[in-house]
């Protein structure tokens, strides 16, 4: 017999300007604190702005991580934190930065090696106390007890999760999204939408997760086009001026709510397929391409409210100028096969309400490759 479970242990401080409390939040934790952040944030000047209200003597060390960190990157970051005698973590960034920070927090209180903790509930001791500041509206990792690492040579990503691995506090301040370019804004939003919708056809869904997922999906569908249109590099620039802060805050909070939903319900087939480390495309792009097809597959298993949200996907994609197809010059037979192989035995595939065979998945992926000469690639998001 199985039972539905819902957990939301992370304390959330949300609102435009909420970064003002960051110093006080960190001062409530044991010090010193190691900052683990996406490398691009320092180059863009975002990280200094986030840390502006944090006392300098509170920070013991700062580590910048590249996209898709592996075990070696996390171990190197942990070594820096240990040398500085850090006892807490400030996690800043998107999925990569937040995931690496949570891995560092685990290793500060557990001897490792990290691979011993792969899976669910295998971390012996709670991670070092962590405050998370998301800088994209997508992964929702700031409230998740899971982290993802990309280890070369493996068939699929390393996932470590369990009680005590989640940040203690998440600070959601959409002013950090003002300068985000169009492509990461778009891909992060599609990832968040996938979290919400997959939660609705997950076997682990409950009334609690469905309530969050439906609200999150509605908010993302309502706000993502405006958020993308406000980007300075390809839109009207209203994000950068602060004129779009209300929209950005709604989107950010919705992405967090989406992860609160899927964090308890589990994910489904989209994320099982996008777990291959052999595919050289952004995670959000992969999910955005796969989402309409997996949604259609599960349409008969969801509630009326969820079905209505699925029906809105074509219009949303049109507003976003997002063509949900893979570029055949990037996604050949080997890459497609690797996605099916990565999904084999994956708990997200098992958690999908509609059962599928490998043959079904090969057909679904074949239909997702554009053979008509109008591919969408990571470099050409429109």
C-alpha positions, 0 to 999 in steps of 0.5 A: 500500500502506498500513501501520498506524501507532501513536504515543504520544509524550506522557509520562503521569503518572497517579494521584490526587494526581499534581498534586503533580508539576506544579511540577517538570514545569514547571520542567523546561521553558523559562520563563516559562510561559503558562497557557491554561485554560477560563474556567469553571475560574477561576470555580469555583476549580479553576484556583487549586487546580491551580496551588497547587504551581506557583511564582508566578515560573514563570507569565509569563501566564494566559489564560482561553478561552471554550468553542469557541475560534476563531482570533481567541481563539487569536491574542489568547492568543498575543499575551499569551504573546509579550508575556510572553516565554513559551516553554512552555505549561500547558494546563488544561481540557477539549477547548476549553482544551486545544485553544486551548493547543495552538494557542498552543504552535504559534504560539509556535514558528511564524509562522502564520497558523494557517489555513496549518496546517489539515490533517495534518502541515502545522505546520513546527516542533514546538510549544512544550513543553507540559504538559497537565492535563485537567479532564474525562474526555472529549476525551483532548486531553492526549495528542493531536497534534490540536486543533479550533477553531470558526470562524464561517461555516465548514461544519465545524471547523478541525482541525490535527494532526501530529507535534510538536503533542502535549503533552510531558507529561500529568498525570492527577489525578482529584481535579480531577473532584470538582466536575464537574457531571452534564451535563459529566461525562456528555457528556465520558464519552460523547465518550470512549466514542465515541473508543474504539468508533470506533477499533474500526471505523476503517480505520486500526485496528491490534492496538495501537489495538484493545487500548487501545480495548477496555480503554478502552471496558470501563472507561468502561462500568464507571465512567461510571454511578458517576461520574455518580451521584456528582455533587453537583448531581444525585447522591449527592455522593460525588465531591465528598467524595473517596469516589469518587476511585478510580472517577474516576481509572479513568474519566480514565485510560480517556478518555486511553487511548481517545484514544491508540487513536483518535489512531493509528487515526483516527475514524469516521462519528460524528465526521464528522457531529458536525463541523458548526459549525451544530449548537448542541449540545455535542459529547459530546451529539451523539456520544452520540446518534449512537453507537448508530446508527453502531455498529449500522451498523458491527456486521458489521465489528468483532471479537467483543470490539467487538461485545460492547461495542456490545451493552452500549450500551442497558443503559449508556444506561439506567443513565445515563438518557440518551435518544439522540435529538435535540430536533426544536425544536433539530435541524431540517432545516437542522441535520441537512443541515449534518451530512451536508454537513460529513461530505462528504469528511471523512477520518473518514467515509472512515476508517469501515469501512462505506461510506455514501451521503448518503441513508444518513446522512439516514435515520440522522439522521432516525431520531435525531430524537425526534418523540414529545415526549420530547427530550433537550437540552443543558439537560435532560440526563435 
